[in-house]
Amino acid sequence: MAAALLERVLRRERLVTLAGLATVVALSWAYLLGGAGTTQDMGGMSMPMSTWPWTAGHALVMFVMWLVMMMAMMLPSAAPAILLFNTVSRRSATASPYAPVLFAAGYIALWAAFSLAALLVQFLLEWAEWLTPMMESDSSQLSGALLLGAGIYQFTPLKRACLRLCRSPLEFLSAHWYPGPAGAFRMGARHGLFCVACCWGLMLLLFVGGVMNVLWIAGVAAYVFLEKVLPGGELIGYVAGLLLAAAGAGMLAGFI
């Protein structure tokens, strides 16, 4: 009876956790579809904020845009790890009812750090006049370099090692388990670190297709999800690496 009751409780908590993740992801996509606060009304005309001078307010809006974008793109592929952590932590003697939230918060914290780095890259590219008002590369050389770099990175040992841990939540939790609420946040941050190391090159491709291009964002997010979740994710990664490297080399050579 006790085992059956525990299983029902765990099943209910998994559903609650999954519903919470789905809500956060849905709200994040709704924010992006609504413009992510990156447009300003100018006498009936909608002007991208990327055309405005950099101020503290402008930087804050852009940072929030990047962070919400990362949450929309990355939380779906992190869901298996969060759900498994929820199940394992509930069976621990030091279980905390807030452990899954702390794990997710630690994960998001690492993508917040990435968002700050992406914001700096965006500022530098705008300063060099290499981005359009839609935050899309205005240089075939820049686009080619980003594509080629992302393609080559798909074959590096660091990428493969981080992808393996992202694809295997059980292996990750077994190797990086820390007890208590602080441990939950630490594990989430550690998992986020592996995901950032796995996907940072792909995230920079947003500058190729347009940071405000929702279809491009959705395409990159879908690829990341498939690479991390499908049984043949490693092979998908190799094929994508070849295609990205070929496209980048073609652009740099002037063939595309």
N, C-alpha and C positions, 0 to 999 in steps of 0.2 A: 504493500500500500504506500509506504513512504517513497519508494523508488518511482512508482507511478505518479504520485503527487508532484515529486520533484520534476519529473519529465514534463508534466503539464505546465508547471510554472515556467520552466525553461522555454517551452514552446511559445507560451504567451509572451515572454520577454523578448524572444527573438522576433516575433511579429511586431511588437511595440518598437523595437530598435529599427527594424526594417522600415516601418511606417515613418519613423522620425527621419531616417536618412532620405527616404523618398520625398518627404515634405521639403527638406532643406534643398535637395537637388532641384525639385520643381520650382521652388521660389527663386533659386539662383538663375535658372533658365528664364523664368518670367522677367527677372530684373534685366538680364541681358537682352531679351527680346524687346523690352521697353526702352532700350537705348543705354542702359547702365548709367544714366545721369551724365552722359558725355556729350549731350547736345544742349545748346542754348537758343532760346527764341529771340530772334532779332527782327522785330517789326513784321511778324508773320512768316519769317523764313527760319528754318532750322539750321543752325550752324554747328558743326562739330567743335567740341571744346579743344580738340587737338590743334585748332587754328588760333587758339587764344594764348596770350603770354603765360609763362609758367609762374604761378603764384603758389602759396601754401595751400589755398583752397583747391586750385586746379590739380596739384599733386595729390591731395587727399582723395579727390574724386577718381583720379586715375588709379591710385592704389586700391581703392575699394573695388573698382572695375576689375582689376587683375585678380584680386583675391576671390571675388565672387565667381569669376570665370574659372579659376582653378578648382573651386569647390564644385561647380557644375560639371567640370570635365573629369575630375579625379575621384570624387567620392563614390561614383558607381563601381569603379574597379577596385576601390578599397573596401567595399561592402563585405566581401567574403572574410577578410581579416577581422573587421569589426564584429561581425556576427559570431565568428569562431571565438574571438576573445571574450565576447559576452558569455558564451556557453562555458568556456573553460574557467573564467573568473568566478562565475556563480558557484562552481563546485569547489572553489578554494576556501580554506578556513578564514582567510582575511578578506573575503568578498566585500565589495562596497557597491551600494545600489547605483552609485554614480560612475562606476568604473568604465562602462562603455562610452559615456559622454567625455570622460577625461581622456580616454584613448583617442577618440575622434578629435578632441581639442588639440592634443599633441600632434596628431597628423596634420591638422589644418595649420598649426603654428609653423611647421616647416614650409608649407606652401605659401604662408604669409611672408616668410623670409625670401622665398623665391620671387614673390610678387614685388618686393622692394627692389631686388636685383633687376627684374624685368622693367620696372619703372625707371631705373637708372639707365638701362640700355635704350629705352624709348626716348628719354631726354637727350641722350647723346646722338641718337639717330636723327631726331628732329633738329637738333642744333647743327648737325652736318647737312641738313636738308636732304636726307635720304628717305624720308617718309612722306607720303601724301597726307592730306587732311583726314583720310579714313584710316590712317596708321598702317598703310600698306607700303611695301618697299617700292621706291621710285627708281631703283638702280638694279639693272639686270645682274651686275657684278655682285651686289649684296645678296640678292635672291639666290644666285648660283652658289655663292659661298655658304649660305645657310643650308641649302639643300644638300650640297656635297658634304658639309660637315656632319649634318644629321644622318646622312646615309652611312658614312664611314663609322660614326660612333655606334651604329647598330651592331658592328662586328667586334667591338672592343671587349676585352675581358671584364672590365668594370660594368659595362652595360649588361652582359650576359649574367654576371653574378647577381646584380641587383634585380634583374628581371626574374631570375630563379626564385629569389626570396619573395618578390611581389606575387609570383604565381603560386607559391606554396605557403599559405598562411600558417599551416601547422609546423613546417620547418622553421619559419621565422619565430613563432611563439616558443618553440622548444629551445631555440638558441638564444633568445633575448627576453627571457621572462624575469620580471621584477615585481615583487609583491607590493600590495598596498595601493592607495590612491595615487601617490607620487609615482609609483612604479607603472601604473596604468598610463599616466601622461607621458612618462619616459618611453614606454614601449610604443605609444602612438607616434611620438616624435621620431623614434628610431625607424619605425616603418615609413614615416613620411620622408625621412632622409634617403632611404633606399629608393623610394618612388621618385623623388626629385632627381637623384643620380641616374635613375633609369630613363626618365622622360624629359629632361631639361632641353635636350636638342630638338625634340619634337615640339615642345612648347614654343621655342624660338621661331618655328615655322609659321607661327601666327603673324609674324611680321612679313611673311611672303604673301600669304593670301589675304591679309587684312585683319587687324586686331578687332575691328568692329564688324567683320563679316561673319554673321551668325552661322551661315552654312559651312564656312571653312572651319569655324570653331567646332561645330557639330561633327564634321568629318574627322578632324584630328582626335576628338574625344571618342568617337566610335572606333577608330583604329586602336587607340590606347586600350580600350575596353577589350577588344578582340584579342590583342596581343597578350593581355594579362590573364584572360579567362578561358579562351578556347584551348582545347587539348593540343592543337598544333600551333600554339602561339609563338614558339621559338622559330618555326619555319616561316610563319607570317612575318616575323621580324627580319629574317634574312632576306626574304623577297622584297620587303619594303625598303630595306637598306640598299639593295641593288638598284631599285627603281629611283630612289631619292638621289643616290650618288650619280646615276646616269643622267638624270634631269639636271642636277647641279653642274656636272661637267659640261653638258650640252649648252647650258646658259653661259657658262664662263667662256666657252669656245665660240660663242656666237651662233651656234646652230639652232638654238631655240629662242 
